[in-house]
């Protein structure tokens, strides 16, 4: 599934993420709210998916094309994404079947469908981190409808909806109805993978985790971290791959 092409994340994304963690999402602009919904969707798929994923993978998907100033900035981004991931897990465990994504609780009525489309695009991007593993759900007759409220909100690269419909009016109606079903869909997918996935329970990610200097470099070069990405002059271009 090819999503509509997204621009590179805006420079203030790290500050925007921090704002959400401090319950200050109302203070950021529409572009940042859309990006944050995308990030939350991706992290939700990472949190409830069939296999464990890691911060360096999230960074690679979210900060595609973005150049960090230095290793500290990339580490800070990794920590913030880990905190957002853990908050999603905490809310899901606390609310269970009553779970609802954070953006739906904060958004005005007129903003919800647009933000839900961003969130759903992020969720699919998160699925693509483990695309092969997600196929078991996407092809399961008794469970694939769990994804319908999410996929109906997704627009493909050619501008068409991910779920085909008979008319533009029908897709507008379905997207409006999908808003109330996203939360139950997330809960249902989480329960499905607890039974059928390669994880028994999702685990929080330590936001303060750092790579040991003598550890294998996560870019999979075969070198030690201190001899590879940690020491690169053009470090920033490899930043999406060096944190885990």
N, C-alpha and C positions, 0 to 999 in steps of 0.2 A: 504494500500500500504506500503510495507516494503522496505525502502531504503537500499542501501549498507551500511554496518557498517562503521562508521567514527571513527578515533582515537580521543582521547581527545584533545581539543584545545591546541596549544602550549603556553608555559608560556608567551611569549611576545605579546600575542594577544591584551592586553589593549594598549600597546605602538603602535601596528600596527593600531588599530582603531583610535587612536589619530593622527597618521600620515596621515590617509585618511582625517580626518576632517581638517587637515592643508594643504591639497592638496600635500602631499608628498608620495603618494602611490608608486611612482617610486623608492623610496629608500628602500623598503622592499623586502624580498626574495620571491621566487615562492610559498613556503608553506604558508607563511602569506597571499599572494595575493589570493590563493585558499580559505583560511579560511575566508578572508574578503568578497570574492564573496558569499560564503555560508551565512555569516551574513547578507549581503545586501539583498540576496534573502529572507531570513526568515523575515527580517524587512519589506520588500516590501509587503509580504503576510499579515503581521500584520497591515500594514498601510492601505491597500485597501480592507481588508476582510469584511465579512458580519457582524462581531461583533468586538467590541473594545477589544484589548488585552493589557497587561500591562508589564512593564519592568521585574517584577519578573518571568513572564512566559517566556520571551525571554531568561533571564539568565539561567533558568532551561533547556532550549533546547540547548543553545549555549555552556554553560560551564558545560555540563554534565560530572560528574566525576572530575571536577577541584575543588581544594580546595583553597579558598582565604586566604590570610594571616590574614586578620582582617576585621572588618566591614567597615572601611574606603575604603579598596581596592574594596570590593563588591559594595559600594555606588558609587565609581568612575566608575566602569564598567557599572553600571546602568545608570549613567549620560551620558556616552559616547554613549551607545546604544540608549538612548533617543534622543540625538543630531543627530545621524545617521537616526533614524526614522523620525525626523522632517525635515531633509534635503531631504529625499526621497519625503515626502509630498510636500515640497516647490517646488522641481524641477518638480513634476508631475503637480501641479497647474499652474506653470509658462509655461511649455512646452505643456501641454495638449496632443493631439494626436501625437505630435512630440517627446514625451518623449522617452528616451533611458537610460537604467541602466548605472550607472557611470563606471562600470568595462569595458563596451564595448567601451567607449570613451577613456579610458586610455590604454587598452591592445593592444599589437602588434597583427598583423593578425594571426600569428601562435599560439598565446595564447588564442584566443577568444573562441574557441569551448571548450577547457578544463575548462576555467573559467566559461563559460556559463553552463557547466554541474554542477559545484559546486554551482553556483547561483541558478539553477533550483532545485537542491537537497535541498538547503536552503528554497526556496519558498515552496516546498512541506512540509518541516518540519514546516514552518509557518502555512500552511493550517491545519496541524494536531493539532495545538493548538485549533482549533475550527472545528474539522473534521465533526461533525454532521451538522453544519451550512453550510459548504462548499458543502455538498452533493446536495443541491438544484441546484447549478451551474453545478456540475459534471454530473448530470442526466438530465439537461434541454436540450432537442433536439435542440432548437434554439440558445443555447448559449455555450454548452459545448466545441465546437470547439475553443473557446477563449483560452482554456487551452492547446491545442495541441502543439503550438510552445514551451511551457514550458515542458510538459510531454515527448516530444520526446527526450529531452536532459537528462532525468532522467534514472539512472541505478538502478534496484532493487537489493535486497540483494543477490539474486542468480546469479547476473551478467548479467541478461537479460534486455533489454530496457523496460521501462514502457509501451510504445506503441509498440505492436508487428508489425514486418515487415517481408518481405519475405527473405531478405538477409542482410548480414553485409554491403554490398556496399550501399544498400538502406538507412540504418540507418545513414551512414556517410553523404550521400547526403542530407537527411532530416535535419540532425543536422546543416549542413552548411547553408541551406536555413532558418532555424529557427532563426538564429542570427538577421536577419533583421526584424523578426516578433515579437520578444520579447517585444519591446517597445509598438507597437500597441496593443499587447495582454494585457499588463499591463493596458493600458488606457481603453481598452474594459472591462476588469474585474472590474476596478474601477467604470466605469459608470454603469455596471450591478448591482453592490451591492448598489449603490446610489439609485437605483429604487427598488431593491428586498431585500436588506439587512435590518438589524436592526439598521442601522446608516444612518443619512441623509448626514453627512459630517464627514470625518476623522478629528481628532483634534490633535494638537501637544501635546507632553508629556513634562511636566515640568521636566527638567533634575535635578533640585535642590530639588525636592520633597523628603522629609524624613518622615519616619513613626513616629508618636507621641508615646511617651513612654507608654501612657495609652490607646493607640488604640488597638483593637483586633489584635493579631499576625497574619500576613498573611499566616503562615503555617497551619492555621485553627485548632490549638490545642484547641481553646476556651479560652486560657489564654490571659492576656495582654502582649503586646510586651515586656515590661520591665521584665516580669516574665518568659519569654519564650526564644525566639531566641536571643534577645539582650544580655541576661545574660549567655548563654550557654558556658560552657568551651570548648565543641566541636563545637563551632559556625560555623566554616568554612564548616563543612559537611552539614549544613542546609542553607548555604548562597544562593543557587539558589531560595529558597522559601521565603526569608525574606524581599525582596525589592519590593515596588510597587509604 
